[in-house]
Each structure stands twice: as C-alpha cells, then as structure tokens.
C-alpha cells in the first residue's frame, strides 16, 4: 500500500489537497478517507447529495469522489450542479459507483464526471485514477492559462493597431475637411493695412488657404494699393506684410 499512496501525490496540487468523499455508506467513506489521509490529503465527507453540494461550494476541494446512489440529490444530479456553478465548474469529479450498467457509466460522464469507477473499487485503483484525473486537470489549467495569455497578448496588439488606425483615420479626415485655395471669407478676418510706399489704405482682394490640415493650416491675405504701388501679401502665421508684385 505505501507504493500506491506515494504514486498519486500529484505535483502542483499541494495548495488543493482536499478531497471530498461522498457516499451514503459509512464504511466505504471511512476506507477511502483513511487511505487518502495516509497520502497527506485532507478529507471532508458527506453522506448525501445536499451536504456534498454545500461543502463543495464552500470548501472548494481539489477533487470530489462521489457515489451515484445518494439520498437527497443523487450523484448524477450532483455532478451536473457542480458543473453549473462557477465555483466548482472546473473541479475534478471522480464517480465510484455500484451501478455497473454501461448506460449508468455514460450518464455519469454526461453529467460532468471526469472518470467513472465501478465498485468494488480498492483504494489503490482509486489512487491511480485520481492521479490520472488530477494530471489531466492540471494540464487543462495550464492550457487555459496559455490560451488566456495568448488571447490577452493578441487583444493588446489589436487595441494598439486599432489606436493607430483611428489616429490615421482622424488625420486623413482632417485632410479631407481642410479646404485649400482662394477665398474671400477666410477663417481669420483680414486686417487693415496702409501702403508702405504711399500710406494709402490697402484694398483687400482675396485670401489663400494652405497648410497640411485644419490644425496646421496657413493663410495668406492679398491687398492692392489703389495708388498703383503694387500688390502686397500678409502671412497670418508670421504676421509679416510684403510686396509681391
């Protein structure tokens, strides 16, 4: 028996070494409990389905070992309820039953059991199956963690790409809405100037709008001297007036 005990101390389960044994037969529960305690497991017991459901949700055992023939809630329904609850949905369930019919075994699996053993089932057989179920559960959790990390990484990349796409779209839209060319109704109202040569008031003619976007636009205002001194250009950004013709 020592070899069987040592064989199912599954690595990585030290934090969840609590087994919930559910069976209406006191002797069966006692036999399994004694065996598991010898393997350093903590053990909780329940004699009916309702008690088992309450303990499973409140104590969160590392594995549930249950019979199908239970008072209150039978083992099949217990499996289904455990799988439906978010707290126990991932808890490994091992069914040890006296119902040897294939239909009962299939029903146990369909209800959520990870493995089914048929009585009489000696503790060393139970130990081997627990080892297999717990190892599979550990691998499944590892795969789930890796999948979660992969999805998270992809979401971060997607959010980053979406942010860049939105920035490019905003920049493109600004360019589309930015109207370039000549106008007599510019964004910035033209100022009044006097001719640097003859001091006559310059006559406003038009404005030219340019630049890369609405945010970085340029405006040049054009004026003519009524005395014939020429045409002058005023650049709004630099606030400089110069003769162009």
Secondary structure as the mmCIF struct_conf table of DSSP 4:
data_model
#
loop_
_struct_conf.conf_type_id
_struct_conf.id
_struct_conf.beg_label_comp_id
_struct_conf.beg_label_asym_id
_struct_conf.beg_label_seq_id
_struct_conf.end_label_comp_id
_struct_conf.end_label_asym_id
_struct_conf.end_label_seq_id
HELX_RH_AL_P HELX_RH_AL_P1 UNK A 2 UNK A 6
TURN_TY1_P TURN_TY1_P1 UNK A 7 UNK A 8
TURN_TY1_P TURN_TY1_P2 UNK A 11 UNK A 12
HELX_RH_3T_P HELX_RH_3T_P1 UNK A 14 UNK A 16
STRN STRN1 UNK A 18 UNK A 22
BEND BEND1 UNK A 24 UNK A 24
HELX_RH_AL_P HELX_RH_AL_P2 UNK A 26 UNK A 38
TURN_TY1_P TURN_TY1_P3 UNK A 39 UNK A 40
STRN STRN2 UNK A 42 UNK A 46
BEND BEND2 UNK A 47 UNK A 47
STRN STRN3 UNK A 48 UNK A 48
HELX_RH_AL_P HELX_RH_AL_P3 UNK A 49 UNK A 59
BEND BEND3 UNK A 62 UNK A 62
STRN STRN4 UNK A 63 UNK A 66
BEND BEND4 UNK A 68 UNK A 68
STRN STRN5 UNK A 71 UNK A 71
BEND BEND5 UNK A 72 UNK A 73
HELX_RH_AL_P HELX_RH_AL_P4 UNK A 75 UNK A 84
BEND BEND6 UNK A 85 UNK A 85
TURN_TY1_P TURN_TY1_P4 UNK A 86 UNK A 90
STRN STRN6 UNK A 92 UNK A 97
BEND BEND7 UNK A 98 UNK A 98
HELX_RH_AL_P HELX_RH_AL_P5 UNK A 102 UNK A 111
TURN_TY1_P TURN_TY1_P5 UNK A 112 UNK A 112
BEND BEND8 UNK A 114 UNK A 114
STRN STRN7 UNK A 115 UNK A 118
BEND BEND9 UNK A 119 UNK A 120
HELX_RH_AL_P HELX_RH_AL_P6 UNK A 123 UNK A 177
STRN STRN8 UNK A 181 UNK A 183
BEND BEND10 UNK A 184 UNK A 185
BEND BEND11 UNK A 187 UNK A 188
HELX_LH_PP_P HELX_LH_PP_P1 UNK A 189 UNK A 192
STRN STRN9 UNK A 194 UNK A 194
TURN_TY1_P TURN_TY1_P6 UNK A 196 UNK A 198
HELX_LH_PP_P HELX_LH_PP_P2 UNK A 200 UNK A 200
STRN STRN10 UNK A 201 UNK A 201
HELX_LH_PP_P HELX_LH_PP_P3 UNK A 202 UNK A 202
STRN STRN11 UNK A 203 UNK A 211
BEND BEND12 UNK A 212 UNK A 214
TURN_TY1_P TURN_TY1_P7 UNK A 215 UNK A 216
STRN STRN12 UNK A 217 UNK A 224
TURN_TY1_P TURN_TY1_P8 UNK A 226 UNK A 227
BEND BEND13 UNK A 228 UNK A 228
STRN STRN13 UNK A 231 UNK A 235
TURN_TY1_P TURN_TY1_P9 UNK A 236 UNK A 239
STRN STRN14 UNK A 240 UNK A 243
#
